Amino acid sequence: MTALIEARDLPGLTPFSLALRQALKTGSSRRLTRFAAGGLMVELRATGDSVWALIRREGKGGLAVRTAFVPEGDFECSVEKIVDGEAARLKVTSALGLHEIVVRSGGDALEHIRVTVELTPAVPLLVPFLPRDLYPLDALDDPAGAVGHVEASQRGLNSGLLYFRIDEPAFGNILYFQNLTAMNPYYLATGTKPDGAVGGVWPELGYLPPTPPQSGTPPTEPLPAGVKVTLSDAILVFRHDGPPSEAESARQFLQMLGVAYQQLDLPITEYRDWIARAELTLRDLDEAPDATIRHYGHRYVHPYTGAEYPDIMVQMSLLSAIHDWGCWHGTPHPLEAEFKAGLSRFYDPKLKTLRRYLPNVGKDKDKDAVDSWYLYHPMLNLGRLALHGDQAMRRLFLKSVDFGVKAARHFNYDWPIMYKVTDFTVITEKAGDDRGQTDVGGIYAWVMLQAYELTDNHEYLQEARAAIEAAMGRRFNLNYQANLTAWGAAACMRLWRITDDQRYLDQSYVYLASFFHNSEIWESEIAFAKHYRNFLGVTCLQDAPYMAIYECFDSFAAFERYLDDSGPDLEPAVRMLVAEYCKYALDRAWYYYPDALPKEMLATEIRNGHIDRALSFPLEDLYPDGQPAGQVGQEIYGAGAAFVFATRSFHQVDDAPFLLHANHFIRARERTADHAMTISFDGGDTCLAALSLVRVKRRKLPRTRVVTVGGDVIRPKSVSADRIDYVVPANGRLVLSWD
């Protein structure tokens, strides 16, 4: 995030900014074509070395978007006949080859413009440099005269986006989004990756296509001659008024991101048998020597395969997930009772809190050190079990929760990275970006709301409010760890339901804006990434290079609560993005399991423990740039993923020969007849959901019929002896009937 940028504050102008400024000032450019897009006028012009799309609002300035860069300056432009959905089409011929530029526009409520640039090189083309493509303009078309503010830009290999506004002149709010998926062939051909590619320094912004590092002997990886490659696929979304507040900025970001999302060709998802995965996980938890260890006569879980000391977060995370499995299955699994039996050993009666480690932890660990979030996450799962009626878990929760309040008040709801649980001495105050654990207040607020529900003590409600209010003002720097941010959004939604205070609904958007800012809304094919999926994955920490399974499924669980507590007042784009995250998590998370990946792509240098492909425990880490998977380790503490996904995506139907599977949360279902039921989804209006009927063992699938409430029959996508698959609208009500 940057401060307001005025012309006098500019660090300088690049030759590219100066060239654009001069061309527009002197009139040396020539018009190729123009068209209107809502309240915007778009003009395509050629300058000495570039072709531009100038997007203006009368008297309010605008943007210059570079569509083609031809450094030798000798090129020919032709305006081509447009086809359906296009607003303009150009061909640019030069010694480089053929640039094809297509511009599309649309949007009644929010104007959006999409500019796609493809190049067919005339020769094997080495690319040492390509300039950025986006420049704000003042009312006189001067990039140095526009005054604005950059709110968010691409972090690492997350979505290639830029969210900013132009204040003087009052052009408004802009989301610039690069569809990085389209550039995979470019990255593969040049051996590059789009790490932090979208950003820049005002007024030179936008996409900086990655190029091979230059040196005395630079790499020689050309774009092949005669092969068309996409150089850019930029989507710009506009609002004419800048947001007046942090919360409104976040809401507009999510709304505009939703518009960009709807322009994408979304990856397909596959059916994942999370029930079978859960059963294998239970077997391995129970039987694998590297899964558990005994202390004090009780059984505890290793955090990683055969490695690390048992800790309370790991124990509670698995215990909660196995409890969910037992509730879904109808019979508690024996491991639930086994893992519960040793929990009291983590409790310190002197401090009146749960310790991270058992009392006999090795001297290579600081037994008094705790990550801020580690204090609260075990309480969250204790609270879940207590609210399910477990009296022992209720007692342990209530014995521990007041220490959590004490810690929160000590740090004034602004937690460090790590501290000593004995006296709150700070061990590590801030991360590399000079921030502490900025979103711990979110998970703390959720725990306080659990305590309030259990006790009706309004002090806990006030604690939840205090924590959320302390987080206000962090804007896009709110996210520290993805799942904590997701629980913060859920806590805000629950607070709104309890208090009817609009600020909390609005603040939920701030949490979610920070969460989706750190998401990967693109599908990578770089290196080993071609073997798995990363679409809509979220990097686990604000500065982490990888996606992690624990943050993935814990965010999924938090978003279930968020949507459960929401209602018709929820911003539609938010509902869509949250539902889509959960949909893709069910598909994408399958690839964390080492048996789902080629053996050769598994890491050989591993930070924690070892990788055993025969065990149904997930790897911690997958990378959008295709690095070897599992460098951090094989995560037994993430093994709860299978139970969480299975129990939320598979639904039992009384007296039916099938289970119902959906990759969206089913908001409501009602049995309307012996062989009929209605099913309601509340995902995105334009999105699709997968609905499957999965054969129950020793039964036969019946003939089925699915119709919308409007009477439209939906035909099966595929039919087999074991499963009938449908693709249905992700929002609305369906009627399912069977013989």
C-alpha positions, 0 to 999 in steps of 0.5 A: 500500500502506498500513500497518495502520489502527487506529481511533485512526489514522483521519484522520476519518469522512465523513458517509456513514461516520457515517450507516452507523454510526448506523443500525446502532448504533440499529437504525433500519435494516430488514431486507429479506431474508437468506441464507447464502453458505458460512460467511457470512451476507448480510443486505439492509437499508434505512437512511435513504438507502441499501440495504445488503448486510451480509456477516458472519461470526459473531463476526468482523465483516464488510462493508457494501456500499452497493447503492443510494443515494437521497439524498432518503431517500424510497423503497420496497423490494420483495423480488422472486422470484429466478431461477436463480443468484440469491440475492436480488433487490430493486427500489427505487422513488424519485423517481430512478427504479427501482434493480434489485439482484441478488445472487448467491453461490457458491463451495465453496472460496472464497466469492464474492458478486456485487452488480449494481445497475442504475438506470432514471432517471425523468427525465434525471438529472444525477449530481453525486456518488455515495458509495463503497460498501464499509465494513469492520465490527467485531463490533459493526457499527462501521466505525470499529472495524475494524482492517485493511490495504489491500494494493492498489487500482486504479491509473489505468484498470487493473482496478477492484480493491481487495485488503485484509484485516480483522485485528481482528476476524479476518474475513479477506482480501477481494478487491473487483473492479468489472466496469468493462465493465458501466459503459461506458454510464454513462461514455459518458452522463456523459462520465466515465472510471473513473480510480482509481475503486476505492480510498478511505481506511479505513474508506470504501472501494470504488467511487467512481462517476466524476461530471462535474467540478463548478464554477460551470457544471458539465457537463450530461450526464444519464443519459437517462430510461427507459434502464436503466444499470448503476451497479455490478457488484461481485464480492467474493471471501473467504478466512477467514484473512489471509496470513502472508507476502508470497508467500502474499498474492500467491498468494491475490490471484491465486487470488481474482482468478481466481475473480472472472475466472471470473464475467465475460462474457469478450470473444470473440477473433478469428483474426489472420493474424500470418503475413501481418503478419510478411511485410508487416513484413519487406517494410517493414523491408527496403524502407521508407526510414524503417525503416533507416539505414546507419553504418560500412557496416552497416544499422541500425534506426531505433527509430521511423519515420524517427526516433531513433538506432539503439540496441542494444536495438532492434537485438537485439530485432528480430534475435532475432524475425527469427531466430525467424521463420527457424527457424519458416520453415525458412530464415533471412531475409537481414535476420538476417545484415545486422543481425548484421553491425554489432553489434560497433560497439556493443561498447566493448572498454574497458568490456567492455560493449555501449553503448546507442548507436553511437560516432557518436551525435549530441551531442543524446544523452548517449552514456554514459547508460543506463536500467538495463533497457537494459543487460540486455535486449540481453544477454537476446536475445544469450543466446537466440541463443547458446543456439540455437547462434550462436557469434558471439552467444555470444562477444559475450554472454560478453564483455558479461555480466560488466559486467552483473554489475559493475553489479548488484553496484555498485547492490546489486541495487537499480537506479536509473532511469538512470546513466552506464555509464562510472562508474555515476554516477546520473543519475535515481535514482527515478521520480515514485512514489519508486521506481527500476527495481524489477523490473530484478532479474528480467530480470537474473536471467534473463540470469544463468540464460542465462549459467549454462546456457551456461557451467555457472559457478555464480557466475551462478546465485548472481547470479540468486538474489541478484537475486531475493532482493533483490526480496523484500519489495516486494509490490505495488510490485515492478512497474516495467515490465511485460515486466521483471516478466514476465521476473522471474516466468520467472526465478523459475520457472526458479530453482525448477526448478534449485534445488528451492527453494520460495521461488522458485516463491512469489516468481514469484507476487509478480511476477505479482501485481504484473503483474496488478495493473497489468492492465486486466481490462475492455473500454473503449468510451470515446471512440476505445477502441471501435475497439480492444480493451484487455481484459487489456492491461497498462500498460507502466509502473507509472504509465503511462496507456497500453498499449505493444506492446513490453511486450505481446509481450515479456511474451508471450514471457516467459510462454511460458517461464514456462509451459514451466518450470511443472508440476502444482504451479503454482497453477491460477488462475495458469496460467489468468491467464497463459494468458488474458493470452497469448490476449488479447494475440494478439487485442488486439495487432492494433490497434497497427497503424495500418492496423487503426484508423480514420485519424481516431483517429491522433495528429497530435501525435507525440513521435517521428517520424511515423505512416505507415499504409502501413507494417506497424509498430505504434504504441507506445501505445493508451489505455483512455480512448480518447485518440488512438493513437500519441502516442509514435510508430510503433514500429519497435522493436516490429515484432518482435511479428508474428514472435513472435506468428506463430511461437508461434501457428501450427504446421506439420504435416508432409505436411498441407494445413494449418497449425495455429493456436491462441490458447493455447500447445500444451503437447504434440502427437503424430502418432499416425497419418498423418492424426491427432494429439493436441494438449494445452493447459494453460490455465484449467480453465473457459476456452476456446481457439480452434483453427483449421486454416489452408489451405496455399497451393495445397492444399485443406482436408480434412474434419476431426474434433476429439474430446475424450479423453472422446469428445465430438465438437466441431463447427466454429464456422465453415468456409470454403475457407481455414479451419476454426475450432473453440472447444475447452476450454483445458485438456486433450487433443484428438484431431484427424483428417482425411481 
